[in-house]
Amino acid sequence: MKTRVVALFGLSALLAGCTGNVVFQEDASIPDGRWASAFRPEFAFEITDTVNKHDVFIDVRHTGDYAYSDLYLFVDLSGPGGRTMRDTVECILADPTGRWLGKGTGFVFASRTRHAKVLYRMGNRFPAIGRYTIRLEQAMRDDPLPAVIDVGVSIERSRIR
């Protein structure tokens, strides 16, 4: 009995430690796995901590049929007071030999899917408390862009102080 309690406590602590740094995480499914440039998913989140640093990630899940080693995005970040900034971001999805980066997540449409977590901003301090929005727009030449299953945004407390 004592061993079970210790094991249960250890498992709980491990799971809590894995998610303790996540401030926000949300994904949006790409309709039919073909990302049209007109489809611009938005992710809204509240920031209450303007002192500590945050790491912002772009999450991409694609099939093994994705034709490129990278994905270019226009990323619009809007904050309280209407201030908006736009970045062009290259998400590296494969190494120079063509081996996919990220984690495999099973089979979708009979193709192995990959989940890549791409660092967008490291050690970012949000300047004001309030509601922020990140909008993602694919900036590739293919329109629609096939073999992208979903995209998302993750925000974590930074390990950098």
C-alpha positions in Angstrom: 0.0 0.0 0.0 2.8 2.4 1.0 4.6 1.7 -2.4 1.4 2.5 -4.3 1.0 5.9 -2.5 4.6 6.8 -3.2 4.3 5.7 -6.8 1.1 7.7 -7.2 2.6 10.8 -5.6 5.7 10.5 -7.8 3.6 10.2 -10.9 1.5 13.2 -9.9 4.6 15.3 -9.3 6.0 14.3 -12.6 2.8 15.2 -14.5 2.5 18.5 -12.7 6.1 19.3 -13.5 5.6 18.7 -17.2 2.7 21.1 -17.4 3.7 23.6 -14.7 5.4 26.0 -17.1 2.6 26.1 -19.7 0.7 29.4 -19.6 -1.4 28.8 -22.8 -1.7 26.2 -25.5 -4.2 25.9 -28.3 -4.4 24.3 -31.8 -6.6 24.9 -34.8 -7.4 22.2 -37.3 -6.6 23.0 -40.9 -9.7 22.3 -43.1 -9.2 19.2 -45.2 -5.4 19.3 -44.4 -5.0 21.9 -47.1 -4.0 25.3 -45.6 -5.4 28.2 -47.8 -3.7 31.5 -47.2 -7.2 33.0 -46.5 -7.5 30.7 -43.4 -5.8 32.7 -40.6 -6.3 31.0 -37.2 -6.2 33.3 -34.2 -5.3 32.4 -30.7 -6.3 34.8 -27.9 -4.9 34.5 -24.4 -4.6 36.6 -21.2 -1.3 37.7 -19.7 -1.2 38.6 -16.1 2.6 38.4 -15.5 4.6 41.2 -17.1 7.7 40.6 -14.9 8.8 37.1 -15.9 9.9 36.0 -19.3 7.9 33.7 -21.6 8.9 31.5 -24.5 6.4 31.5 -27.4 6.2 28.5 -29.7 4.4 27.8 -32.9 3.1 24.2 -33.1 2.8 22.5 -36.5 1.5 19.1 -37.2 1.9 17.8 -40.8 1.9 14.5 -42.6 4.9 12.8 -44.1 3.6 13.9 -47.5 4.5 17.5 -46.7 6.7 18.6 -49.7 9.1 21.0 -48.0 11.6 21.1 -45.2 10.3 24.3 -43.8 7.1 26.4 -43.5 7.0 30.2 -43.8 4.4 32.1 -41.8 3.3 35.6 -41.3 2.7 36.0 -37.5 0.7 39.0 -36.2 0.9 39.6 -32.5 -1.7 42.1 -31.1 -1.8 43.3 -27.5 -3.7 45.6 -25.2 -4.1 49.1 -26.6 -4.3 47.9 -30.2 -0.5 47.6 -30.8 0.3 45.0 -33.5 3.5 43.7 -34.9 4.1 41.4 -37.8 6.9 38.9 -38.2 7.9 36.6 -41.0 8.9 33.3 -39.4 10.6 30.3 -41.0 9.6 27.1 -39.2 12.3 24.4 -39.9 10.5 21.1 -40.1 13.3 18.8 -41.4 17.1 18.6 -41.1 19.4 19.0 -44.2 19.2 15.3 -44.9 15.4 15.4 -45.1 14.8 13.7 -41.7 11.7 15.2 -40.0 12.2 17.1 -36.8 9.8 17.0 -33.9 7.8 14.0 -32.7 5.8 11.3 -34.6 2.2 11.0 -33.5 0.8 8.0 -35.4 -0.9 7.7 -38.7 -3.3 10.1 -40.4 -4.4 9.6 -44.0 -2.1 6.6 -44.1 0.9 8.9 -43.6 3.1 9.3 -40.6 2.4 12.6 -38.9 4.9 14.9 -37.3 4.5 17.5 -34.6 7.0 20.3 -34.6 7.3 22.8 -31.8 9.1 25.8 -33.3 10.5 28.6 -31.0 9.1 31.9 -32.1 10.1 34.2 -29.2 12.5 33.2 -26.5 12.6 35.1 -23.2 9.8 37.4 -24.3 8.4 39.9 -21.7 4.8 41.0 -22.4 4.7 44.7 -21.8 1.1 45.0 -20.4 -1.4 43.0 -18.6 -4.4 42.0 -20.8 -5.6 40.1 -23.8 -3.2 39.3 -26.6 -3.9 37.6 -29.9 -1.6 35.7 -32.3 -2.7 35.2 -35.8 -1.0 32.7 -38.2 -1.0 33.0 -42.0 0.8 30.6 -44.2 3.2 32.4 -46.6 4.2 29.6 -48.9 3.9 29.6 -52.7 1.4 26.7 -52.7 -2.1 27.9 -52.0 -3.7 25.9 -50.6 -0.7 24.2 -48.9 -1.3 20.5 -48.6 -0.4 18.0 -45.8 -0.7 20.5 -42.9 -3.1 19.0 -40.3 -3.1 21.7 -37.6 -1.2 24.7 -36.2 -1.2 26.2 -32.8 0.5 28.4 -30.3 2.1 27.5 -26.9 3.3 29.9 -24.3 5.5 28.7 -21.5 7.3 30.4 -18.6 10.9 30.8 -19.8 13.6 28.8 -18.1 15.9 31.8 -18.8 15.8 34.4 -16.1 
